[in-house]
Amino acid sequence: MQNETKPRRTLIRPRQRRPAAAVAALTMAAGAVLAGCGGSAGTGVRSEPAPSASAHAKDKKVLWLGDSIAGVEALPLGAALKASGVGFRNDSSDGGGTIVEGDKMSLPIARSTWKRLRKDLASYRPDVLAYQITTYDWGTPQQQRASYEKLAKAAGNAGADLVIVSAPPFKVDDFYKKHAADIESAPKAAAKVADADGAKVAFADASALWGTDAGAAKAQRSADGIHSCQQGSAAFAKWFTERLGKRYGFAPAPPDEWATGPWVSNQRYAKLGCK
């Protein structure tokens, strides 16, 4: 989508490559590799109250929302949470997923997201709505903050807390360049919403895991500069599950219980050219 007359772009870029034998090697080594991921970068979570002593993982359900970046992360995230005894539903969307009712490009995407989200909040009744800021959260800082406040209200009305997590650094190519200011302001707007209601809203700053440079090895982007392959997705799953565990009082399952599961061979990674 290079102009406003074309349909929105789907971020997963198909490639005719299947996972190679290296995937098997990844699954064998994942537990050891992940043990060192994000361990010294700090929590990256703001407005985080102490967990309730009566909180139990078996009572918790997480609804995950975002774009296709969140979609590839959802595969190990779901495995990690389920291994920890936490329910999980993936509501991420390729080529969209934003809830920001901003400019005329993001507004129709947001309307579609809101329509699905309202239904799933009512039917799934999550304890936590986790929203990863999308690459489509376009609008003014005021529009972004209003949309995040609306999301917090929708979560609260459904009996859920809201956790907003910043997107990993990604390549701002020609498609994104004219929205660079929007991309930069979105996490700041989300943090302000969390600061205003820390009891029910939290902001998780994922730069504690990824850093801020999409081209750095630490960012673990795939060849497209936007999505993550299996190891990066698993690193995020470990980091975010630990943050949720601290906030909601459950013990995250160790990576060797979920990081070598069938999700590793999912075709989404093959389409990204991941080995």
Beta strands, then each sheet from edge to edge (+ up, - down):
strand 1: 45-46
strand 2: 61-65
strand 3: 87-90
strand 4: 128-132
strand 5: 161-165
strand 6: 201-204
sheet 1: 1+ 6- 5- 4- 2- 3-
end
